[in-house]
């Protein structure tokens, strides 16, 4: 039907890989797989990629199962194959319009108004030029209806070869490695920031210790200094007591100077205390940042544990789905048994129809034989009339020898009487046959109409049974899909 080409290699060729554009983002949707009739029908979640080649009129749909992405199916459409599709399916669009309509139908499939069916192609309809080992399929866009499903479009599809699967799996692995490398780089950067903050905290602690030691040393030096000054003042006061009257003003001035020095020392002490408090606040803020970074590391660990638990839950869900698939297979075998019973009943009805058809055929043959006899009698009448005309002509021609041939004429008249009697008898038989043939035809028509009504009623009952079984099957499939959701 459609010969496989090397157009798929453009999408896995690194020379053309830069020109590959995505028509729409990757979508996750449910696809009906129909292999070898209803016995291999199943619904699977798949990932759909729609891409086109910028430099050529070439598009590709890539379908991969979500659980096992080694099972990959490719649909490639170029301009030549598009013209074949246009002739086979009566498409009235251009290639760009075909791409737009394809994107719209894919969005409808994602929304649920249409369904994607992947069915196997027969060996008779597959291309004789395809010598590869890949299987061929039909990718159908189906609208589910009550009486009969409507196929909007079907595209040729085939299972992807090993090199294509390996190419896309390597691309996925490269993307995963890039993500892992980015995450490792991010963690290393966070670790470096954490180490720098820890070193900064340690540096601030060392500076804080130095500031405390300096404050204690300054306070000790100031105490020693002011104790010595007080001792000198006391000595001076003893001397001043002796010279009190003369040096009172001088002593007052010295006391005022000493008081100013004390005030200045107290102010220096307050400033040192404020600087110490600021340093303590800064150390507290750094400790809070350290605790925030530790909590962030803890949240990252919890997120990792949560992801591991999600993976375990997905594995349990996959086991449940396998159990549901086995149940669906059992239901499908029961439906196949019912369909076989219906086929047997249909074969019996067909045998009865064939027998009735044979009876009708024999009656038709009898009627044809009667009509042949009537035609033969008509031919005999025509011949007799011709003989009578010939005899009359001979009588007219031979009037001169009439006396000699009276005996012959009498014999001929006798023969004519006999012929006329035979003609009357044949006319009566013809009239009887003409009266009986419409009656027999009417009875045969009534009998055929009765048979038609009888067997149409049986066919309708069989169709109702088959529709009931198909509705039960669709209801079971929908119930299972609802349970999965």
C-alpha positions as CSV (number, residue, x, y, z in Angstrom):
1,X,0.0,0.0,0.0
2,X,2.7,2.5,1.0
3,X,6.3,1.5,0.4
4,X,8.7,2.2,3.3
5,X,11.5,4.7,2.6
6,X,14.5,6.2,4.2
7,X,12.7,9.3,5.3
8,X,12.8,8.1,8.9
9,X,16.6,8.4,8.8
10,X,16.4,12.2,8.5
11,X,15.1,12.5,12.1
12,X,17.9,10.3,13.5
13,X,20.7,11.9,11.3
14,X,22.8,14.4,13.2
15,X,23.3,16.5,10.1
16,X,19.5,17.1,9.9
17,X,18.9,17.1,13.7
18,X,19.3,20.9,13.9
19,X,16.4,21.3,11.4
20,X,14.0,19.1,13.4
21,X,11.2,21.2,14.9
22,X,8.5,20.1,17.3
23,X,5.0,20.7,16.0
24,X,3.6,20.5,19.5
25,X,5.0,19.6,22.9
26,X,5.2,16.0,24.1
27,X,1.8,14.6,25.1
28,X,0.8,11.7,27.3
29,X,-2.4,9.9,26.1
30,X,-4.1,6.6,26.1
31,X,-3.9,4.5,22.9
32,X,-6.0,1.4,21.9
33,X,-3.8,-1.4,20.6
34,X,-5.7,-3.8,18.3
35,X,-3.5,-6.7,17.2
36,X,-5.0,-9.9,15.5
37,X,-8.6,-9.0,16.1
38,X,-10.3,-8.4,19.4
39,X,-8.2,-10.9,21.2
40,X,-5.2,-8.6,21.4
41,X,-7.0,-5.3,22.2
42,X,-5.6,-3.3,25.1
43,X,-5.3,0.3,26.3
44,X,-1.8,1.6,27.1
45,X,-0.5,5.0,28.2
46,X,1.9,6.3,25.6
47,X,4.1,9.4,24.9
48,X,3.4,11.1,21.6
49,X,6.0,13.3,19.9
50,X,5.1,15.3,16.8
51,X,8.1,16.7,14.7
52,X,8.7,18.1,11.3
53,X,11.8,18.8,9.2
54,X,12.3,22.5,8.5
55,X,14.1,22.2,5.2
56,X,11.8,19.5,3.7
57,X,8.1,18.8,3.6
58,X,8.4,15.9,6.0
59,X,6.6,15.2,9.4
60,X,6.9,12.4,11.8
61,X,4.7,11.1,14.7
62,X,6.6,9.0,17.2
63,X,4.6,6.9,19.7
64,X,6.4,5.2,22.6
65,X,4.9,3.2,25.5
66,X,5.4,5.0,28.8
67,X,6.2,1.8,30.7
68,X,8.5,0.4,28.1
69,X,9.9,3.0,25.7
70,X,11.7,0.4,23.7
71,X,8.3,-0.3,22.0
72,X,8.3,2.6,19.6
73,X,6.1,3.2,16.5
74,X,6.8,5.7,13.7
75,X,4.5,7.4,11.2
76,X,6.4,9.4,8.6
77,X,4.6,11.5,5.9
78,X,6.4,13.3,3.1
79,X,4.9,15.0,0.0
80,X,4.7,11.8,-2.0
81,X,3.0,9.8,0.7
82,X,0.7,12.8,1.4
83,X,-0.5,12.6,-2.2
84,X,-1.2,8.8,-1.8
85,X,-3.2,9.6,1.4
86,X,-5.0,12.3,-0.4
87,X,-6.1,10.0,-3.2
88,X,-7.0,7.0,-0.9
89,X,-8.9,9.0,1.7
90,X,-10.2,11.9,-0.5
91,X,-8.4,14.7,1.5
92,X,-9.1,18.2,0.3
93,X,-6.2,20.1,2.0
94,X,-2.7,21.1,1.3
95,X,0.3,19.8,3.1
96,X,0.4,22.7,5.6
97,X,-3.3,22.4,6.1
98,X,-2.8,18.7,6.7
99,X,-0.3,19.5,9.4
100,X,-2.7,22.0,11.1
101,X,-5.6,19.5,11.0
102,X,-3.3,16.8,12.4
103,X,-2.4,19.0,15.3
104,X,-6.1,19.8,15.9
105,X,-7.0,16.1,15.9
106,X,-4.1,15.3,18.3
107,X,-5.5,18.0,20.7
108,X,-8.9,16.5,20.4
109,X,-7.4,13.1,21.3
110,X,-5.8,14.6,24.3
111,X,-9.2,16.3,25.3
112,X,-11.0,12.9,24.9
113,X,-13.4,13.7,22.0
114,X,-11.3,11.4,19.7
115,X,-9.3,8.2,20.4
116,X,-6.1,6.9,18.9
117,X,-6.2,3.3,17.7
118,X,-3.1,1.3,16.6
119,X,-4.2,-1.7,14.5
120,X,-2.1,-4.2,12.7
121,X,-2.1,-4.2,8.8
122,X,-2.9,-7.4,6.9
123,X,-0.1,-9.0,4.8
124,X,-2.2,-8.5,1.7
125,X,-2.6,-4.7,2.2
126,X,1.0,-4.2,3.3
127,X,3.6,-3.0,0.8
128,X,5.4,-5.6,-1.3
129,X,8.5,-3.4,-1.4
130,X,8.9,-3.6,2.4
131,X,11.6,-6.1,3.1
132,X,12.4,-5.0,6.7
133,X,11.5,-7.0,9.7
134,X,9.5,-4.2,11.3
135,X,5.7,-4.7,11.6
136,X,3.3,-2.4,9.9
137,X,0.2,-0.9,11.5
138,X,-2.5,1.7,11.0
139,X,-2.7,4.8,13.3
140,X,-6.4,5.7,13.3
141,X,-8.1,8.8,14.6
142,X,-11.5,7.3,15.7
143,X,-14.7,9.0,17.0
144,X,-16.6,6.7,19.2
145,X,-20.3,6.5,18.3
146,X,-23.3,4.5,19.5
147,X,-23.9,2.4,16.3
148,X,-20.7,2.6,14.3
149,X,-17.3,4.2,15.1
150,X,-16.2,7.0,12.6
151,X,-12.6,6.9,11.4
152,X,-11.6,10.5,10.6
153,X,-8.0,9.6,9.4
154,X,-5.7,6.7,9.3
155,X,-2.0,6.9,8.7
156,X,0.6,4.2,7.9
157,X,2.7,3.3,10.9
158,X,5.5,0.8,11.6
159,X,7.5,-0.3,14.5
160,X,10.7,1.6,14.9
161,X,14.0,-0.2,14.0
162,X,16.6,-0.8,16.6
163,X,18.9,2.1,15.5
164,X,16.1,4.6,15.9
165,X,15.1,3.3,19.3
166,X,18.7,3.4,20.4
167,X,19.1,7.0,19.0
168,X,16.1,8.3,21.0
169,X,17.0,6.4,24.1
170,X,20.5,7.8,23.9
171,X,19.1,11.3,23.6
172,X,16.9,10.7,26.6
173,X,19.9,9.4,28.6
174,X,21.9,12.5,27.5
175,X,19.2,14.8,28.8
176,X,19.0,12.9,32.0
177,X,22.8,13.1,32.4
178,X,22.6,16.8,31.8
179,X,19.9,17.2,34.5
180,X,22.0,15.1,36.9
181,X,25.1,17.2,36.1
182,X,23.2,20.4,36.7
183,X,21.8,19.1,40.0
184,X,25.3,18.0,41.0
185,X,26.7,21.4,40.1
186,X,23.9,23.1,42.1
187,X,24.6,20.9,45.1
188,X,28.3,21.7,44.8
189,X,27.6,25.4,44.6
190,X,25.3,25.2,47.7
191,X,28.0,23.2,49.5
192,X,30.6,25.9,48.6
193,X,28.3,28.6,49.8
194,X,27.7,26.7,53.0
195,X,31.5,26.2,53.5
196,X,32.1,29.9,52.9
197,X,29.5,30.9,55.4
198,X,30.9,28.5,57.9
199,X,34.4,29.9,57.4
200,X,32.9,33.4,57.6
201,X,31.2,32.5,60.9
202,X,34.5,31.1,62.2
203,X,36.3,34.3,61.2
204,X,33.7,36.4,62.9
205,X,34.0,34.3,66.0
206,X,37.8,34.8,66.0
207,X,37.3,38.5,65.5
208,X,34.8,38.5,68.4
209,X,37.3,36.8,70.6
210,X,40.0,39.2,69.6
211,X,37.7,42.1,70.4
212,X,36.8,40.7,73.8
213,X,40.5,40.3,74.6
214,X,41.3,43.8,73.4
215,X,38.4,45.2,75.5
216,X,39.7,43.3,78.6
217,X,43.2,44.5,78.0
218,X,42.1,48.1,77.5
219,X,40.0,48.0,80.7
220,X,43.0,46.6,82.6
221,X,45.4,49.2,81.2
222,X,42.9,52.0,82.0
223,X,42.4,50.7,85.5
224,X,46.2,50.6,86.0
225,X,46.6,54.0,84.5
226,X,43.8,55.6,86.6
227,X,45.0,53.9,89.8
228,X,48.5,55.4,89.3
229,X,47.0,58.8,88.6
230,X,44.9,58.6,91.7
231,X,48.0,57.8,93.8
232,X,49.8,60.8,92.3
233,X,46.8,63.0,93.0
234,X,46.7,61.8,96.6
235,X,50.4,62.6,96.9
236,X,49.7,66.0,95.4
237,X,46.8,66.5,97.7
238,X,49.1,65.9,100.7
239,X,51.4,68.4,99.2
240,X,48.5,70.7,98.4
241,X,47.3,70.5,102.0
242,X,50.5,72.0,103.0
243,X,50.3,74.6,100.3
244,X,46.5,74.9,100.4
245,X,46.1,78.5,100.6
246,X,48.5,79.2,97.8
247,X,47.6,76.5,95.2
248,X,43.8,76.1,95.7
249,X,43.0,77.3,92.2
250,X,45.6,75.1,90.6
251,X,44.3,72.0,92.4
252,X,40.8,72.8,91.3
253,X,41.9,73.1,87.7
254,X,43.8,69.7,87.9
255,X,40.6,68.1,89.5
256,X,38.5,69.4,86.6
257,X,41.0,68.0,84.0
258,X,41.0,64.7,85.7
259,X,37.2,64.6,85.7
260,X,37.2,65.3,82.0
261,X,39.5,62.4,81.4
262,X,37.3,60.2,83.5
263,X,34.2,61.2,81.4
264,X,36.1,60.5,78.2
265,X,37.2,57.1,79.5
266,X,33.6,56.3,80.3
267,X,32.4,57.4,76.8
268,X,35.1,55.1,75.3
269,X,33.9,52.3,77.4
270,X,30.3,52.8,76.2
271,X,31.4,52.9,72.6
272,X,33.3,49.6,73.0
273,X,30.2,48.0,74.6
274,X,28.0,49.1,71.6
275,X,30.6,47.7,69.1
276,X,30.5,44.5,71.1
277,X,26.7,44.3,70.9
278,X,26.8,44.9,67.1
279,X,29.3,42.1,66.7
280,X,27.1,39.8,68.8
281,X,24.0,40.7,66.6
282,X,26.0,40.0,63.5
283,X,27.1,36.6,64.8
284,X,23.4,35.8,65.6
285,X,22.3,36.7,62.1
286,X,25.1,34.4,60.7
287,X,24.0,31.6,63.0
288,X,20.4,32.0,61.7
289,X,21.5,31.8,58.1
290,X,23.4,28.7,59.0
291,X,20.3,27.2,60.5
292,X,18.3,28.1,57.3
293,X,20.8,26.4,55.1
294,X,20.7,23.3,57.3
295,X,16.9,23.2,57.1
296,X,17.1,23.5,53.4
297,X,19.4,20.6,53.2
298,X,17.0,18.6,55.4
299,X,14.1,19.5,53.1
300,X,16.1,18.3,50.1
301,X,16.7,15.0,51.9
302,X,13.0,14.7,52.6
303,X,12.2,15.4,49.0
304,X,14.6,12.7,47.9
305,X,12.9,10.2,50.3
306,X,9.4,11.3,48.9
307,X,10.6,10.7,45.4
308,X,11.7,7.2,46.4
309,X,8.4,6.5,48.0
310,X,6.6,7.7,44.8
311,X,8.7,5.3,42.7
312,X,7.6,2.4,45.0
313,X,4.0,3.5,44.7
314,X,4.3,3.6,40.9
315,X,5.6,0.0,40.9
316,X,2.6,-1.1,43.0
317,X,0.3,0.7,40.6
318,X,1.9,-1.2,37.7
319,X,1.3,-4.5,39.5
320,X,-2.3,-3.6,39.9
321,X,-2.6,-2.7,36.3
322,X,-1.2,-6.1,35.3
323,X,-3.8,-7.9,37.4
324,X,-6.5,-5.8,35.7
325,X,-5.1,-6.8,32.3
326,X,-5.4,-10.5,33.2
327,X,-9.1,-9.9,34.3
328,X,-9.8,-8.1,31.0
329,X,-8.2,-11.0,29.0
330,X,-10.6,-13.4,30.8
331,X,-13.6,-11.2,29.9
332,X,-12.4,-11.1,26.3
333,X,-12.2,-14.9,26.1
334,X,-15.8,-15.1,27.4
335,X,-17.0,-12.5,24.8
336,X,-15.2,-14.5,22.1
337,X,-17.1,-17.7,23.1
338,X,-20.4,-15.7,22.9
339,X,-19.4,-14.4,19.4
340,X,-18.6,-18.0,18.3
341,X,-22.0,-19.1,19.4
342,X,-23.6,-16.2,17.5
343,X,-21.5,-17.2,14.4
344,X,-22.8,-20.8,14.6
345,X,-26.4,-19.6,14.7
346,X,-25.7,-17.2,11.8
347,X,-24.3,-20.2,9.8
348,X,-27.4,-22.2,10.5
349,X,-29.6,-19.4,9.3
350,X,-27.5,-19.0,6.2
351,X,-27.8,-22.8,5.5
352,X,-31.6,-22.5,5.7
353,X,-31.5,-19.5,3.4
354,X,-29.4,-21.4,0.9
355,X,-31.9,-24.3,0.9
356,X,-34.9,-22.0,0.3
357,X,-32.9,-20.3,-2.5
358,X,-32.4,-23.7,-4.1
359,X,-36.2,-24.5,-3.9
360,X,-36.9,-21.1,-5.5
361,X,-34.3,-21.9,-8.2
362,X,-36.0,-25.2,-9.1
363,X,-39.4,-23.5,-9.4
364,X,-37.9,-20.8,-11.6
365,X,-36.4,-23.6,-13.8
366,X,-39.9,-25.2,-14.1
367,X,-41.4,-21.8,-15.1
368,X,-38.7,-21.3,-17.7
369,X,-39.4,-24.8,-19.1
370,X,-43.2,-23.9,-19.3
371,X,-42.4,-20.7,-21.1
372,X,-40.1,-22.6,-23.5
373,X,-43.0,-25.0,-24.3
374,X,-45.3,-22.0,-24.9
375,X,-42.8,-20.5,-27.3
376,X,-42.5,-23.9,-29.1
377,X,-46.3,-24.1,-29.4
378,X,-46.4,-20.6,-30.8
379,X,-43.8,-21.6,-33.4
380,X,-45.9,-24.7,-34.3
381,X,-49.0,-22.4,-34.7
382,X,-47.0,-20.1,-37.0
383,X,-45.8,-23.0,-39.1
384,X,-49.4,-24.4,-39.4
385,X,-50.7,-21.0,-40.5
386,X,-48.0,-20.9,-43.1
387,X,-49.0,-24.3,-44.3
388,X,-52.7,-23.2,-44.5
389,X,-51.7,-20.2,-46.5
390,X,-49.6,-22.4,-48.8
391,X,-52.5,-24.8,-49.2
392,X,-54.9,-22.0,-50.0
393,X,-52.5,-20.7,-52.7
394,X,-52.3,-24.2,-54.2
395,X,-56.1,-24.4,-54.2
396,X,-56.3,-21.0,-56.1
397,X,-53.6,-22.0,-58.5
398,X,-55.2,-25.4,-59.3
399,X,-58.9,-24.4,-59.9
400,X,-58.7,-26.0,-63.3
401,X,-58.0,-29.4,-61.9
402,X,-60.3,-29.0,-58.9
403,X,-62.6,-31.9,-59.9
404,X,-59.6,-34.2,-60.0
405,X,-58.4,-33.1,-56.7
406,X,-61.6,-33.0,-54.7
407,X,-60.6,-36.0,-52.8
408,X,-57.3,-34.4,-52.0
409,X,-59.1,-31.2,-51.0
410,X,-61.4,-33.2,-48.7
411,X,-58.4,-34.8,-47.1
412,X,-56.7,-31.4,-46.8
413,X,-59.9,-30.0,-45.2
414,X,-59.8,-32.9,-42.8
415,X,-56.2,-32.1,-42.1
416,X,-57.1,-28.5,-41.7
417,X,-59.9,-29.4,-39.2
418,X,-57.4,-31.5,-37.3
419,X,-54.9,-28.7,-37.3
420,X,-57.5,-26.2,-36.2
421,X,-58.5,-28.6,-33.4
422,X,-54.8,-28.7,-32.4
423,X,-54.6,-24.9,-32.6
424,X,-57.6,-24.6,-30.4
425,X,-56.1,-27.1,-27.9
426,X,-52.8,-25.3,-27.9
427,X,-54.5,-21.9,-27.5
428,X,-56.4,-23.3,-24.5
429,X,-53.2,-24.6,-23.0
430,X,-51.5,-21.2,-23.6
431,X,-54.4,-19.4,-22.0
432,X,-54.3,-21.8,-19.0
433,X,-50.5,-21.3,-18.7
434,X,-50.9,-17.5,-19.1
435,X,-53.5,-17.6,-16.2
436,X,-51.4,-19.9,-14.0
437,X,-48.0,-18.2,-14.5
438,X,-49.0,-14.9,-12.8
439,X,-50.6,-16.9,-10.0
440,X,-47.4,-19.0,-9.5
441,X,-45.3,-15.8,-9.7
442,X,-47.5,-14.1,-7.1
443,X,-47.3,-17.2,-4.8
444,X,-43.5,-17.3,-5.3
445,X,-43.2,-13.6,-4.5
446,X,-45.3,-14.0,-1.4
447,X,-43.2,-17.0,-0.3
448,X,-40.0,-15.0,-1.0
449,X,-41.3,-12.0,1.0
450,X,-42.2,-14.3,3.9
451,X,-38.7,-15.8,3.8
452,X,-37.2,-12.3,3.7
453,X,-39.2,-11.1,6.7
454,X,-38.4,-14.3,8.6
455,X,-34.7,-14.1,8.0
456,X,-34.4,-10.3,8.4
457,X,-36.1,-10.7,11.8
458,X,-33.5,-13.4,12.7
459,X,-30.7,-11.2,11.4
460,X,-31.9,-8.3,13.4
461,X,-32.1,-10.4,16.6
462,X,-28.5,-11.6,15.9
463,X,-27.4,-8.0,15.4
464,X,-29.1,-7.0,18.6
465,X,-27.2,-9.8,20.4
466,X,-23.9,-8.7,18.9
467,X,-24.6,-5.1,19.8
468,X,-25.4,-6.1,23.4
469,X,-22.2,-8.0,23.6
470,X,-20.2,-5.1,22.1
471,X,-21.9,-2.7,24.5
472,X,-21.0,-4.9,27.5
473,X,-17.4,-5.0,26.3
474,X,-17.3,-1.2,25.9
475,X,-18.9,-0.8,29.3
476,X,-16.3,-3.1,30.8
477,X,-13.4,-1.3,29.1
478,X,-14.8,2.1,30.2
479,X,-15.2,0.8,33.8
480,X,-11.7,-0.5,33.9
481,X,-10.4,2.8,32.5
482,X,-12.4,4.7,35.1
483,X,-10.9,2.5,37.8
484,X,-7.4,3.2,36.5
485,X,-8.1,6.9,36.6
